[in-house]
């Protein structure tokens, strides 16, 4: 009996250890002397399979790469628990906000030294300005950007032709967009434009594009290290036009259910949809019923667009930083060139890998998507999509309290200033 | 060693009521634990069997509870060491947090909508299912079925039903030539929609009421029938008073369920944070959002812990008030 209990205890302990090790953990040495570098992504099964195939092409006699399976649905929960347990894998997919916050807490390996060296994989080999947004105030770079999200307006070509509206193209104005939305609505569309980016929590940042483009001030002076939020006359003018669009039914109001907006657009139910370039990849698999195009976001005078890049981070406790950096550079450069031809989800931040993305779009004859992504990357004025700060949830609650009611006309436009004052209080109280 | 007469005379005739841990061997030897040899081993076995549950309860309930009191007084993100901030989290909750009072409002509104509806519907179904009619067993099974189905699966199913553009709910309303609703997308309709989803699992309430109804002595019904009482009189004068203790239990259970609602607003709201606006941001969801925020945001465990204690106090007050006033309307056959 005693022996049975002893054996059971050993088995339980071993099982516990196995379970723990399966949850993540950073690099370590295998018995054969090889270093194992672990990778965790938030990608779908299909993209993960492509990544696995591409990673099989990584050959280093001293390094083994192991991808940890993570359901993409609960990535944030998994990341939070692994962070607290100090069991993050050597390389994990992260947003710009996560990278900056974790770097600020000293939780990530600082790659600034390696990226400032010479060679093919340095800060200079990335798209202009991208790396700047990944630096903390004191110059640390806890992760490397991998893919860049760009934003624009997806449009239904036949709906535009039927309404006698010229197709959206680079240089079209905000007034053009609202007028088109109004006509499409009057022609029978429930809403001419669905723009969750304008009506949800990120709305105040997206609305900045109007004032930026008109020579005014953006909502926040920086999304990474903000010191002040501002509402000026041009900003208020832009929001006023959005409010009028919602009131007339041309634009979908706050709270509009966006869970199936992608398929509604593909089915011809939504004639104009504000979204990102990533829909192109989905539409290559599930062909829409409609002929569609993708145009840059509208402007007043100068082109202005939203900026958002995701990347790959490394915890500070990685056991073999050199091996991890080798795999990181392979992921950012070579892996995307092999994955993107089959799944052109976004343009790589590493410039030498960008051709793979554009070639895939050209091959699929998605010329408007390629042109809009290029135009976005070249836009002189950019704005982050949301605060990346630790107190972002506090400002989000303030936005929730004011923004939808202002857009729905339940609160006056003057309450934009009240909302901004309260956000400035949060900025001040958090130093 | 033998005790001296003097020592024997000083020994207390009975064991002290609260012996100190370092009680003398003479007292220890006389303890019930030692004296009842066989019973002692049974007791030890009982404790051994209880140990896993006790350890689990201590580690996963008692310790986190105590720890959360400490966290409630700190600023703590789970990544770096907590900083003591005194009552700042509570001050922020009651004065500057724009989501706290809307969360309280949403929680109380949920209670007001859900508790009476679940009791009335649960009782009505129980009364119906208590009748001897053909197919009643199948009906009971069907009503109880949603309770045994995976919660997340059924809630997700409702998300499709309530889709304002292509959902079944609006399609049915259209067929019936009734106005459609925005359901979960409307600030005014989101919370009632969530109550409808919660009422989908009213089978558990029905089962308890059914058991209570079947415990009512049939002689009372027979006597009432002989006296010519109508069905309404029988229900309000016999059935309802006799099941009133169960009704109190149900009120308490449903109050706790409503105050701790989490799954439905979490799964059904846009961005899973409760909305549109704050319409479905109930307190439990607010606590979760602060403790386990969206990707890219850092946890605020200190503030979440403070909210936990406020919710706990609200639950205690509500339950205590219910228990205090339940005697007024609970039937008792004790003769005073």
Interface residues (C-beta under 8 A of the other chain):
Chain A: X75 X76 X77 X79 X80 X83 X84 X95 X96 X97 X98 X101 X102 X105 X107 X190 X200 X201 X254 X255 X256 X257 X258 X259 X260 X264 X269 X388 X390 X392 X393 X394 X397 X398 X400 X401 X404 X405 X422 X425
Chain B: X77 X78 X79 X80 X96 X97 X98 X99 X102 X159 X163 X164 X165 X166 X182 X184 X185 X186 X187 X270 X271 X275 X276 X277 X278 X289 X290 X292 X293 X294 X295 X296 X297 X298 X299 X300
